[in-house]
């Protein structure tokens, strides 16, 4: 795959607190996706290795947080702003990695971390999951995640919670990744039918039932 190491930062970044707005980017559609993908879409598994972004509550002013924590929170906001600028960018499974005209799930994460934080993530979602595990403790309950944490998911098996009952998640492979925005929403991409890069609701959707673990990549 091509490397994004030489990409230049975008000319201007949207404010971290400006929410979903059409001024982010010419591709921005301001679309919050709550629809489920088709099984055909998800069988692609969003990982080429094997074939309303609302602001969270990370305001550290006057909260007694350390300078390091404030720096980390600032970096998170830069990454999310970079990602929101790509709302509506078309989905392409196994995208090129050398440009921002299309993304798949792991390529989107890799691109925005490199662009906004000079952090080079591995190229596929499973390797990104291992990278996050190596950084520190991961959470298996998505409610425990912080804004900016990466979220990792197993394969799509249906829209209902019962479709995932009895599954040993510890033995499941990662097939999808997104970045947690807070307020039960995630920035990700998984099909063109869903609008390409989009904001998805987690609770009560297949994303909640497929969630394996999440954590910080910083």
C-alpha positions as CSV (number, residue, x, y, z in Angstrom):
1,X,0.0,0.0,0.0
2,X,1.1,3.6,-0.5
3,X,2.3,5.7,2.4
4,X,0.7,8.9,3.6
5,X,3.9,10.0,5.3
6,X,4.4,12.8,2.8
7,X,0.9,14.4,2.9
8,X,0.6,18.0,3.6
9,X,-1.9,19.3,6.3
10,X,-5.1,20.8,5.0
11,X,-4.9,24.5,4.5
12,X,-7.3,25.2,7.3
13,X,-8.9,23.2,10.0
14,X,-12.5,23.6,11.2
15,X,-12.9,24.6,14.8
16,X,-13.3,21.6,17.1
17,X,-16.4,23.1,18.6
18,X,-18.2,24.0,15.4
19,X,-20.1,20.7,15.1
20,X,-21.2,19.2,11.8
21,X,-21.3,22.2,9.4
22,X,-21.2,22.5,5.7
23,X,-18.2,24.8,6.0
24,X,-16.0,21.9,7.0
25,X,-15.4,20.8,3.4
26,X,-16.9,20.8,0.0
27,X,-17.8,17.1,0.5
28,X,-19.6,17.7,3.8
29,X,-23.1,16.5,3.8
30,X,-23.9,16.9,7.5
31,X,-25.5,13.4,7.5
32,X,-25.9,11.3,10.6
33,X,-26.2,7.7,9.6
34,X,-28.6,5.5,11.6
35,X,-29.4,3.2,8.8
36,X,-27.9,-0.3,8.7
37,X,-25.7,-1.4,5.8
38,X,-26.6,-4.3,3.6
39,X,-25.1,-7.6,4.4
40,X,-23.3,-7.4,1.1
41,X,-21.7,-4.2,2.1
42,X,-20.5,-5.6,5.4
43,X,-19.2,-8.8,4.0
44,X,-16.5,-6.7,2.6
45,X,-15.5,-6.4,6.2
46,X,-14.0,-2.9,5.8
47,X,-10.5,-4.2,6.1
48,X,-8.2,-4.7,3.1
49,X,-5.6,-6.8,5.0
50,X,-7.8,-9.8,4.3
51,X,-9.0,-9.3,1.1
52,X,-23.7,15.4,14.3
53,X,-20.2,15.1,15.6
54,X,-21.1,16.9,18.8
55,X,-18.4,18.1,21.1
56,X,-17.7,16.0,24.1
57,X,-16.9,17.0,27.7
58,X,-13.1,17.3,27.4
59,X,-13.0,20.9,28.4
60,X,-10.1,20.9,30.9
61,X,-10.2,24.6,31.8
62,X,-10.3,25.0,35.5
63,X,-10.6,21.3,36.0
64,X,-7.2,20.6,37.5
65,X,-6.0,18.6,34.5
66,X,-2.3,18.5,33.7
67,X,-0.7,20.2,30.8
68,X,-0.1,16.8,29.2
69,X,-3.8,16.0,29.5
70,X,-4.7,19.3,27.9
71,X,-2.3,18.7,25.1
72,X,-3.8,15.3,24.5
73,X,-7.3,16.7,24.5
74,X,-6.2,19.4,22.0
75,X,-4.7,16.7,19.7
76,X,-8.0,14.7,19.9
77,X,-9.9,17.8,18.7
78,X,-7.5,18.3,15.8
79,X,-7.9,14.7,14.7
80,X,-11.7,14.9,14.9
81,X,-11.8,18.2,13.1
82,X,-9.6,16.6,10.4
83,X,-12.0,13.7,10.1
84,X,-15.1,15.9,10.0
85,X,-13.7,17.7,7.1
86,X,-14.0,14.5,5.1
87,X,-17.7,14.0,5.7
88,X,-19.3,12.7,2.5
89,X,-16.0,11.5,1.0
90,X,-16.9,8.3,-1.0
91,X,-16.2,4.8,0.5
92,X,-13.9,2.5,-1.4
93,X,-12.9,-0.9,0.0
94,X,-9.1,-1.2,-0.2
95,X,-8.7,2.5,-1.0
96,X,-5.4,3.7,-2.4
97,X,-3.8,5.1,0.8
98,X,-2.0,7.7,-1.3
99,X,-4.8,10.3,-1.6
100,X,-8.0,11.5,0.1
101,X,-10.4,11.0,-2.7
102,X,-11.8,7.8,-1.2
103,X,-11.5,6.0,2.1
104,X,-12.2,2.7,3.7
105,X,-12.6,2.5,7.5
106,X,-8.9,1.9,8.4
107,X,-7.6,4.3,5.7
108,X,-9.8,7.1,7.1
109,X,-8.4,6.6,10.6
110,X,-4.8,6.4,9.3
111,X,-5.2,9.5,7.2
112,X,-6.7,11.8,9.9
113,X,-4.2,10.7,12.6
114,X,-1.3,11.4,10.2
115,X,-2.7,14.6,9.0
116,X,-3.7,16.1,12.3
117,X,-1.3,14.6,14.8
118,X,1.7,13.2,12.8
119,X,0.8,9.7,14.2
120,X,1.2,6.9,11.6
121,X,-1.3,4.1,12.4
122,X,-1.0,0.6,10.9
123,X,-2.8,0.2,7.6
124,X,-5.6,-2.2,8.5
125,X,-8.2,-2.3,11.2
126,X,-6.9,-5.5,12.9
127,X,-3.4,-4.1,13.2
128,X,-4.8,-0.8,14.4
129,X,-6.6,-2.7,17.1
130,X,-3.3,-4.4,18.2
131,X,-1.6,-1.0,18.2
132,X,-4.2,0.5,20.5
133,X,-4.0,-2.6,22.8
134,X,-0.2,-2.0,23.0
135,X,-0.7,1.6,24.0
136,X,-2.6,0.7,27.2
137,X,-5.9,-0.4,28.7
138,X,-8.8,-1.0,26.4
139,X,-12.5,-0.8,27.2
140,X,-15.0,-3.5,26.3
141,X,-18.0,-1.4,27.1
142,X,-18.3,1.5,24.6
143,X,-20.0,3.7,27.3
144,X,-16.6,3.8,29.0
145,X,-14.8,5.3,26.0
146,X,-13.5,8.9,25.7
147,X,-13.9,11.3,22.9
148,X,-11.2,10.4,20.3
149,X,-10.8,6.8,21.2
150,X,-10.8,4.3,18.4
151,X,-13.6,1.7,18.3
152,X,-13.2,-1.8,16.9
153,X,-15.9,-4.1,15.7
154,X,-16.5,-7.7,14.6
155,X,-18.1,-8.8,11.4
156,X,-21.7,-7.7,10.6
157,X,-24.2,-10.5,11.2
158,X,-27.5,-8.7,11.2
159,X,-29.3,-5.7,12.6
160,X,-30.8,-7.3,15.8
161,X,-29.1,-7.8,19.1
162,X,-30.2,-11.5,18.9
163,X,-28.0,-11.9,15.8
164,X,-25.0,-11.6,18.1
165,X,-26.2,-13.6,21.1
166,X,-24.0,-16.5,22.1
167,X,-21.0,-15.2,20.2
168,X,-17.6,-15.4,22.0
169,X,-16.3,-11.9,21.2
170,X,-12.9,-12.7,22.5
171,X,-12.4,-15.0,19.5
172,X,-13.8,-12.6,16.9
173,X,-11.6,-10.8,14.3
174,X,-11.8,-7.0,13.9
175,X,-13.4,-6.0,10.7
176,X,-14.2,-2.4,11.2
177,X,-12.9,0.7,13.0
178,X,-14.2,4.2,13.8
179,X,-13.4,7.1,16.1
180,X,-15.7,7.9,19.0
181,X,-17.1,11.4,19.1
182,X,-18.9,11.2,22.4
183,X,-22.7,11.4,22.9
184,X,-23.1,7.9,21.5
185,X,-21.8,8.8,18.0
186,X,-18.9,7.6,15.9
187,X,-17.2,9.0,12.8
188,X,-16.5,6.2,10.3
189,X,-17.1,4.9,6.8
190,X,-18.4,1.6,5.6
191,X,-20.4,1.9,2.4
192,X,-21.4,4.4,-0.3
193,X,-25.0,3.6,0.5
194,X,-24.5,5.1,3.9
195,X,-23.0,8.3,2.4
196,X,-19.3,7.5,2.6
197,X,-17.6,9.2,5.6
198,X,-20.4,9.7,8.0
199,X,-21.5,10.0,11.7
200,X,-23.2,6.9,13.0
201,X,-25.3,6.3,16.0
202,X,-24.1,3.5,18.2
203,X,-26.7,2.6,20.8
204,X,-29.4,0.3,19.6
205,X,-27.7,-0.4,16.3
206,X,-25.6,-3.2,14.9
207,X,-22.5,-1.2,15.9
208,X,-23.4,-1.6,19.6
209,X,-23.8,-5.3,19.2
210,X,-20.6,-5.8,17.1
211,X,-18.4,-3.7,19.4
212,X,-15.3,-5.6,20.6
213,X,-13.2,-3.0,22.4
214,X,-11.8,0.5,22.1
215,X,-9.1,2.8,23.4
216,X,-6.7,5.6,22.7
217,X,-4.2,5.5,19.9
218,X,-2.3,8.5,21.3
